[in-house]
Amino acid sequence: MTNVIEVSHLTKRFGALVAVDDVSFDVREGEIFGLLGENGAGKTTTIEILEGFQRADHGSVQVLGVDPRHGHRHWRDRIGLVLQESDFDPVHTVNETLSLFAGFFSNPRDVSETLQLVGLADKAGERVGRLSGGQKRRVDVALGIVGNPALLFLDEPTTGFDPVARREFWSVIQGLRDSGTSIVLTTHYMEEAERLCDRLAIMARGRIVAEGTSSSLISAMGATTIRFELSTEVTIETVRSVTGAQFIERDKVVSVLLGDDVQPVLLRLLSWSESTGVLLRGLEVVRPTLNDVFLGATGSGE
């Protein structure tokens, strides 16, 4: 599979601060690649280098086969940007604003189609200054995709969206990917990253500390937990003998920590409960989430 982005040993300093420290990764054609990290982790600087707004101190970067430092008009014509914040003339209508930007590209997407994609078809004649914050964010996204880009950078694209609008927009992003657009996504919403990203990298302190698919990163984290409430008369030793698990915690609930072999343990526990009449109130099986991976990888949970 062709790589649309290749980053090798990328380093960027601002005085004594090493913002990006020997970072390497690639983005494949037709995938959504997530770059996650806390504020100050180095992801914004990395993205700005990829977009050609910053120059690296060391390392090599290729975006659509071009070093962004030497990006020419044809190269920029193939790239779409959705920045965290934008500012538009509040007097122009949504349609006028989008039509103006469409004229900057050689093969733009139809303006009406673009407005339909981002859910602003009914706001085409509305002045931008009269839009809500979430609607203005949709204008940002529309401007990013109206050029029909081969590669799209989405920097926190659903900020300001309510939960329903966010999920609707996920379908838009997936549709762009399915139509062949490669996407680099930054987001603070772990559910969004897990839902959308084919692969992702987590940055902390200027370095990539975890990389892979959501499922592989979650699996690598290990323990699944069986949780339930249990009467105080039942000892941990009894639970250990029934489940065969060594790692058991007891607070308000009993937590049995397991690897991937959950089903046999759960069956033994249920059989024991049925035969003894001991109730397992609130029984649940809890897998690690991408948020758990993020907190563990960045040290935020410590």
C-alpha positions as CSV (number, residue, x, y, z in Angstrom):
1,M,0.0,0.0,0.0
2,T,1.3,3.5,-0.9
3,N,2.3,5.8,1.9
4,V,0.9,9.4,1.6
5,I,3.0,10.5,4.5
6,E,6.5,9.3,5.6
7,V,8.1,10.8,8.7
8,S,11.6,9.7,9.8
9,H,13.4,10.8,12.9
10,L,11.6,14.1,13.0
11,T,12.9,16.6,15.6
12,K,11.9,20.2,16.3
13,R,13.2,22.5,19.0
14,F,12.1,25.8,20.3
15,G,15.1,27.1,22.2
16,A,15.8,24.6,25.0
17,L,12.4,22.9,24.5
18,V,12.4,19.8,22.4
19,A,8.8,19.9,21.0
20,V,9.2,16.9,18.7
21,D,11.8,14.3,19.7
22,D,12.9,11.8,17.0
23,V,9.4,10.9,15.8
24,S,8.9,8.4,13.0
25,F,5.6,7.1,11.4
26,D,3.8,6.7,8.2
27,V,0.2,7.2,6.9
28,R,-1.1,4.9,4.2
29,E,-3.2,5.9,1.3
30,G,-6.9,5.7,2.0
31,E,-6.7,5.4,5.8
32,I,-7.7,7.5,8.8
33,F,-4.6,8.0,10.9
34,G,-5.1,9.4,14.4
35,L,-2.4,11.5,16.2
36,L,-3.4,11.7,19.9
37,G,-1.8,13.5,22.8
38,E,-2.3,16.0,25.6
39,N,-1.8,19.7,25.0
40,G,1.9,20.2,24.8
41,A,2.7,16.6,23.6
42,G,4.0,17.8,20.3
43,K,1.2,16.7,18.0
44,T,0.3,20.2,16.8
45,T,3.9,21.0,15.9
46,T,4.2,17.7,14.1
47,I,1.0,18.5,12.1
48,E,2.3,22.0,11.3
49,I,5.5,20.5,9.9
50,L,3.5,18.1,7.7
51,E,1.4,21.0,6.5
52,G,4.5,23.1,5.7
53,F,3.9,25.8,8.3
54,Q,6.9,24.8,10.4
55,R,10.4,23.6,9.5
56,A,11.9,20.6,11.2
57,D,15.4,20.9,12.7
58,H,16.3,17.3,11.9
59,G,14.8,14.3,10.1
60,S,12.9,13.8,6.9
61,V,9.3,14.3,5.9
62,Q,7.5,13.4,2.7
63,V,3.8,14.4,2.2
64,L,2.3,13.2,-1.1
65,G,5.8,12.6,-2.2
66,V,7.0,16.2,-1.5
67,D,9.0,17.7,1.3
68,P,6.5,20.2,2.8
69,R,9.3,22.9,2.9
70,H,9.2,22.9,-0.8
71,G,5.5,22.5,-1.3
72,H,4.3,24.0,-4.6
73,R,0.9,25.1,-5.8
74,H,0.0,21.8,-7.2
75,W,0.9,20.1,-3.9
76,R,-1.2,22.4,-1.9
77,D,-4.1,21.9,-4.3
78,R,-4.2,18.3,-3.2
79,I,-4.3,19.0,0.6
80,G,-7.2,20.1,2.8
81,L,-6.9,21.7,6.2
82,V,-9.4,22.0,9.0
83,L,-7.6,24.1,11.7
84,Q,-8.7,24.3,15.3
85,E,-9.9,27.9,14.8
86,S,-10.8,30.0,11.7
87,D,-12.2,33.4,11.2
88,F,-14.5,34.4,8.4
89,D,-16.2,37.6,7.2
90,P,-19.4,37.5,9.2
91,V,-21.3,39.4,6.5
92,H,-20.9,36.8,3.7
93,T,-23.3,33.9,3.5
94,V,-22.2,30.3,3.9
95,N,-22.6,29.7,0.2
96,E,-20.6,32.8,-0.7
97,T,-17.8,31.9,1.7
98,L,-17.6,28.3,0.4
99,S,-17.8,29.4,-3.3
100,L,-14.9,31.8,-2.7
101,F,-12.7,29.1,-1.3
102,A,-13.7,26.6,-4.0
103,G,-12.3,29.0,-6.6
104,F,-8.8,28.5,-5.1
105,F,-8.7,24.9,-6.2
106,S,-8.3,23.3,-9.7
107,N,-10.8,20.5,-9.1
108,P,-13.2,21.6,-6.3
109,R,-16.1,19.6,-5.0
110,D,-19.5,21.0,-5.8
111,V,-20.5,23.6,-3.3
112,S,-24.0,22.3,-2.8
113,E,-22.8,18.8,-2.4
114,T,-20.2,19.9,0.2
115,L,-22.8,21.8,2.2
116,Q,-25.0,18.7,2.1
117,L,-22.1,16.6,3.4
118,V,-21.5,18.7,6.5
119,G,-25.2,19.3,7.2
120,L,-25.4,23.0,6.2
121,A,-27.6,22.7,3.1
122,D,-30.4,24.6,4.9
123,K,-27.9,27.3,6.0
124,A,-26.5,28.1,2.6
125,G,-28.1,31.6,2.5
126,E,-27.4,32.4,6.2
127,R,-24.7,35.0,7.0
128,V,-21.7,33.4,8.7
129,G,-21.9,35.8,11.6
130,R,-25.4,34.5,12.5
131,L,-24.3,30.9,12.8
132,S,-23.9,29.0,16.1
133,G,-20.5,27.8,17.2
134,G,-21.2,24.3,16.1
135,Q,-22.4,25.5,12.7
136,K,-19.3,27.7,12.2
137,R,-17.2,24.6,12.9
138,R,-19.1,22.8,10.1
139,V,-18.1,25.7,7.8
140,D,-14.5,25.0,8.8
141,V,-14.9,21.4,7.8
142,A,-16.7,22.4,4.5
143,L,-13.8,24.7,3.6
144,G,-11.3,21.8,4.3
145,I,-13.0,19.4,1.9
146,V,-14.3,21.7,-0.8
147,G,-11.0,21.4,-2.7
148,N,-11.6,17.7,-3.1
149,P,-8.3,16.9,-1.4
150,A,-6.3,13.6,-1.7
151,L,-5.1,14.2,1.9
152,L,-7.1,15.9,4.6
153,F,-5.8,17.2,8.0
154,L,-8.6,17.4,10.6
155,D,-7.5,19.2,13.8
156,E,-10.2,18.6,16.4
157,P,-12.9,18.7,13.8
158,T,-15.9,18.0,16.1
159,T,-15.1,20.5,18.8
160,G,-18.4,22.3,19.6
161,F,-20.6,19.6,18.2
162,D,-23.3,18.1,20.4
163,P,-23.2,14.3,20.7
164,V,-25.8,13.7,18.0
165,A,-24.0,16.0,15.5
166,R,-20.7,14.4,16.4
167,R,-21.9,11.0,15.5
168,E,-23.5,12.2,12.3
169,F,-20.2,13.8,11.3
170,W,-18.3,10.6,11.9
171,S,-20.3,9.2,9.0
172,V,-19.1,12.1,6.8
173,I,-15.4,11.4,7.8
174,Q,-15.9,7.7,7.1
175,G,-17.5,8.5,3.7
176,L,-14.5,10.7,2.8
177,R,-12.2,7.8,3.6
178,D,-14.2,5.3,1.7
179,S,-14.1,7.6,-1.4
180,G,-10.3,7.5,-1.3
181,T,-9.3,10.6,0.8
182,S,-6.5,9.9,3.2
183,I,-7.1,11.6,6.6
184,V,-4.9,12.7,9.5
185,L,-7.1,13.3,12.6
186,T,-6.3,14.9,15.9
187,T,-8.9,14.6,18.6
188,H,-9.3,14.6,22.4
189,Y,-12.4,12.3,22.1
190,M,-11.1,8.8,22.6
191,E,-14.4,7.3,21.5
192,E,-14.0,9.3,18.2
193,A,-10.5,8.0,17.7
194,E,-11.5,4.4,18.4
195,R,-14.5,4.6,16.1
196,L,-12.7,6.4,13.2
197,C,-9.0,5.6,13.1
198,D,-7.6,2.7,11.2
199,R,-4.4,3.2,13.0
200,L,-3.2,5.8,15.5
201,A,-0.2,7.1,17.4
202,I,-0.1,8.5,20.9
203,M,2.4,11.3,21.6
204,A,3.7,12.3,25.0
205,R,6.6,14.7,25.8
206,G,7.5,15.0,22.1
207,R,7.7,11.2,21.4
208,I,5.4,8.5,20.1
209,V,4.8,6.3,23.1
210,A,2.3,3.9,21.5
211,E,1.2,3.1,17.9
212,G,-1.1,0.6,16.2
213,T,-4.8,-0.1,15.7
214,S,-7.1,0.6,18.6
215,S,-7.8,-3.1,19.1
216,S,-4.1,-4.1,19.1
217,L,-3.3,-1.3,21.6
218,I,-6.2,-2.3,23.9
219,S,-5.2,-6.0,23.7
220,A,-1.6,-5.2,24.5
221,M,-2.8,-3.5,27.7
222,G,-3.9,-6.8,29.0
223,A,-6.3,-7.4,31.8
224,T,-10.1,-7.7,31.4
225,T,-12.0,-7.5,34.6
226,I,-15.0,-9.3,35.9
227,R,-16.8,-7.2,38.6
228,F,-19.6,-7.9,40.9
229,E,-21.0,-7.2,44.4
230,L,-20.7,-10.0,46.9
231,S,-21.8,-10.5,50.5
232,T,-19.0,-10.0,53.1
233,E,-19.4,-13.6,54.2
234,V,-17.8,-14.9,51.0
235,T,-14.0,-14.6,51.2
236,I,-11.5,-13.6,48.5
237,E,-10.0,-17.1,49.0
238,T,-13.3,-18.7,47.9
239,V,-13.5,-16.4,44.8
240,R,-9.9,-17.3,44.0
241,S,-10.5,-21.0,44.2
242,V,-13.7,-20.8,42.1
243,T,-12.2,-18.6,39.4
244,G,-8.6,-19.7,39.4
245,A,-7.5,-16.1,39.2
246,Q,-4.6,-14.8,41.2
247,F,-5.4,-11.0,41.0
248,I,-8.5,-10.1,42.9
249,E,-9.4,-6.9,44.5
250,R,-12.1,-6.2,47.0
251,D,-13.6,-2.8,47.9
252,K,-17.3,-2.1,47.4
253,V,-17.2,-4.6,44.6
254,V,-15.1,-7.7,43.8
255,S,-12.8,-7.2,40.8
256,V,-11.3,-10.4,39.2
257,L,-8.5,-9.4,36.8
258,L,-7.9,-11.7,33.9
259,G,-6.1,-12.0,30.6
260,D,-8.0,-13.0,27.4
261,D,-9.4,-16.2,28.8
262,V,-12.6,-14.7,30.2
263,Q,-15.3,-17.1,29.2
264,P,-14.2,-20.2,31.2
265,V,-13.8,-18.2,34.3
266,L,-17.2,-16.5,33.9
267,L,-18.8,-19.9,33.4
268,R,-17.2,-21.3,36.5
269,L,-18.3,-18.3,38.5
270,L,-21.9,-18.5,37.3
271,S,-22.1,-22.2,37.9
272,W,-20.8,-21.7,41.5
273,S,-23.3,-18.9,42.0
274,E,-26.2,-21.1,40.8
275,S,-25.2,-24.1,42.9
276,T,-24.6,-22.1,46.1
277,G,-27.3,-19.6,45.8
278,V,-24.8,-16.7,46.2
279,L,-25.9,-13.7,44.3
280,L,-23.5,-11.8,42.0
281,R,-25.1,-8.4,42.0
282,G,-24.2,-6.0,39.2
283,L,-22.1,-8.6,37.4
284,E,-20.2,-7.1,34.4
285,V,-17.2,-7.9,32.2
286,V,-15.1,-4.8,31.6
287,R,-12.4,-4.6,28.9
288,P,-9.8,-1.8,28.8
289,T,-10.7,1.1,26.6
290,L,-8.7,3.3,24.4
291,N,-8.9,5.9,27.1
292,D,-7.2,3.5,29.5
293,V,-4.5,3.0,26.9
294,F,-4.1,6.7,26.5
295,L,-3.8,7.3,30.2
296,G,-1.4,4.5,30.6
297,A,0.8,5.5,27.7
298,T,1.0,9.1,28.6
299,G,1.3,8.7,32.3
300,S,-1.8,10.8,32.8
301,G,-3.4,8.2,35.1
302,E,-0.5,8.2,37.6
